Amino acid sequence: MKIEIELDEYISLRKSELKLGFLECGGVDNWSWYGDAVEPVGEPSLDDEIDELVSEIKKEYSSK
């Protein structure tokens, strides 16, 4: 399946991916507050947010 996005959005996504890679290589996932940032109390977890986003995207594009 292919989707189309604007070039500016693609560039922004690639920059974010690169930045995340640098942060992970720098050990950000070992920082004491990292778990609180991705699993905030009383809020959906990062994994839950990602799963919901993927589900919405699949639903949107499977109907096309």
Backbone bond lengths (Angstrom), bond angles and torsions (degrees), N, CA, C in turn:
res aa  C-N    CA-C-N  psi(-1)  N-CA   C-N-CA  omega(-1)  CA-C   N-CA-C  phi
1 M - - - 1.446 - - 1.526 108.11 -
2 K 1.306 116.43 140.57 1.457 121.92 176.78 1.519 108.67 -120.96
3 I 1.329 115.06 146.70 1.459 120.81 171.68 1.519 107.51 -128.58
4 E 1.297 116.03 156.88 1.452 120.34 178.63 1.519 109.21 -112.40
5 I 1.345 114.66 137.71 1.463 120.58 174.95 1.522 108.05 -134.64
6 E 1.298 115.64 161.84 1.456 120.66 178.41 1.528 109.69 -68.21
7 L 1.325 116.50 149.75 1.457 121.70 -179.48 1.527 111.73 -57.83
8 D 1.332 117.41 -41.51 1.465 120.67 179.47 1.523 111.48 -60.04
9 E 1.318 116.99 -40.88 1.464 120.68 179.01 1.528 110.32 -67.41
10 Y 1.328 116.86 -41.40 1.459 120.94 178.28 1.528 110.45 -60.23
11 I 1.328 116.28 -46.05 1.462 120.82 179.11 1.528 110.45 -60.93
12 S 1.324 116.68 -43.28 1.463 120.75 178.65 1.529 111.19 -61.49
13 L 1.322 117.03 -41.98 1.465 120.70 178.80 1.521 111.48 -64.53
14 R 1.320 117.04 -41.56 1.458 120.34 179.46 1.519 111.38 -66.56
15 K 1.348 117.08 -38.74 1.464 121.05 177.08 1.526 110.02 -63.66
16 S 1.327 116.78 -42.09 1.463 120.80 179.00 1.522 110.68 -64.21
17 E 1.320 116.56 -40.19 1.462 121.09 178.54 1.527 110.50 -62.89
18 L 1.313 116.85 -44.08 1.458 121.46 179.14 1.530 111.32 -64.44
19 K 1.338 116.01 -43.45 1.467 120.82 179.07 1.526 110.43 -61.83
20 L 1.329 117.36 -44.12 1.463 120.99 178.48 1.522 110.55 -60.81
21 G 1.319 116.45 -42.25 1.460 120.21 178.00 1.522 112.11 -59.10
22 F 1.336 116.30 -44.33 1.464 120.16 177.32 1.529 111.24 -62.91
23 L 1.329 116.76 -43.32 1.463 119.89 179.83 1.524 111.82 -62.74
24 E 1.339 116.30 -43.33 1.462 119.52 179.53 1.524 111.27 -66.26
25 C 1.328 117.15 -39.60 1.471 119.83 176.48 1.526 111.29 -64.75
26 G 1.332 116.32 -29.13 1.461 121.11 178.25 1.512 112.94 -81.10
27 G 1.319 117.46 -2.39 1.460 121.31 175.65 1.510 115.33 89.03
28 V 1.344 117.83 18.18 1.467 119.60 -178.31 1.532 111.71 -56.85
29 D 1.323 117.05 -29.57 1.462 119.46 -179.37 1.525 112.55 -72.63
30 N 1.324 117.49 -5.14 1.465 121.49 176.17 1.524 112.69 -101.84
31 W 1.333 117.49 -1.16 1.457 120.69 -179.83 1.524 109.19 -68.65
32 S 1.312 116.77 147.67 1.465 121.12 -173.36 1.520 112.95 -61.38
33 W 1.316 119.34 -30.74 1.465 121.67 -177.65 1.523 113.17 -94.74
34 Y 1.331 118.01 1.20 1.462 121.16 -175.33 1.533 111.43 -57.82
35 G 1.312 116.44 -45.39 1.470 120.38 -179.82 1.517 112.26 -60.85
36 D 1.322 117.45 -39.14 1.462 121.04 177.88 1.526 111.21 -64.99
37 A 1.326 116.72 -33.73 1.459 120.65 -178.21 1.530 111.71 -71.58
38 V 1.328 117.51 -37.64 1.466 120.06 -178.27 1.525 112.96 -95.40
39 E 1.316 117.44 -11.75 1.467 122.60 178.29 1.526 109.65 -133.36
40 P 1.345 118.31 61.21 1.470 119.41 -176.80 1.531 112.27 -64.90
41 V 1.318 115.34 139.55 1.461 121.11 -179.60 1.520 109.73 -64.47
42 G 1.325 116.68 131.43 1.455 121.56 178.38 1.519 114.51 78.64
43 E 1.308 117.64 3.84 1.462 122.74 179.82 1.528 108.86 -124.08
44 P 1.337 117.19 157.88 1.462 118.91 175.10 1.530 110.85 -62.37
45 S 1.321 117.01 145.23 1.458 120.64 179.65 1.528 110.04 -74.44
46 L 1.307 115.50 165.01 1.459 121.01 177.05 1.525 109.95 -57.80
47 D 1.329 116.86 -44.65 1.468 120.30 179.17 1.525 111.13 -61.27
48 D 1.334 116.88 -41.00 1.463 120.38 178.42 1.524 110.86 -63.27
49 E 1.328 117.11 -42.75 1.465 122.06 179.47 1.526 110.44 -63.54
50 I 1.326 116.93 -42.81 1.464 121.32 179.54 1.520 110.06 -65.17
51 D 1.338 116.91 -45.57 1.466 120.40 179.25 1.524 111.37 -59.74
52 E 1.323 117.06 -41.17 1.462 121.17 179.46 1.529 110.68 -65.57
53 L 1.329 116.99 -43.52 1.455 121.50 178.91 1.524 110.96 -61.35
54 V 1.327 117.08 -47.09 1.461 121.33 179.77 1.527 110.40 -61.82
55 S 1.317 116.71 -41.83 1.461 121.03 178.45 1.526 111.47 -61.27
56 E 1.324 116.68 -43.87 1.468 120.85 178.91 1.523 111.24 -63.75
57 I 1.324 116.61 -42.15 1.464 120.60 -179.84 1.527 109.97 -64.36
58 K 1.328 116.93 -46.09 1.467 120.23 -179.98 1.522 111.08 -61.62
59 K 1.346 116.14 -41.69 1.456 120.56 179.43 1.527 110.77 -62.89
60 E 1.320 116.02 -44.56 1.463 121.42 -178.65 1.522 111.55 -62.55
61 Y 1.324 116.91 -44.75 1.454 120.28 -174.26 1.511 113.80 -87.61
62 S 1.316 119.13 -16.10 1.465 120.12 176.59 1.527 110.79 -77.35
63 S 1.338 116.52 -20.47 1.455 119.60 -179.88 1.531 112.33 -87.49
64 K 1.338 116.74 -3.14 1.474 120.30 -178.73 1.492 111.57 -95.09
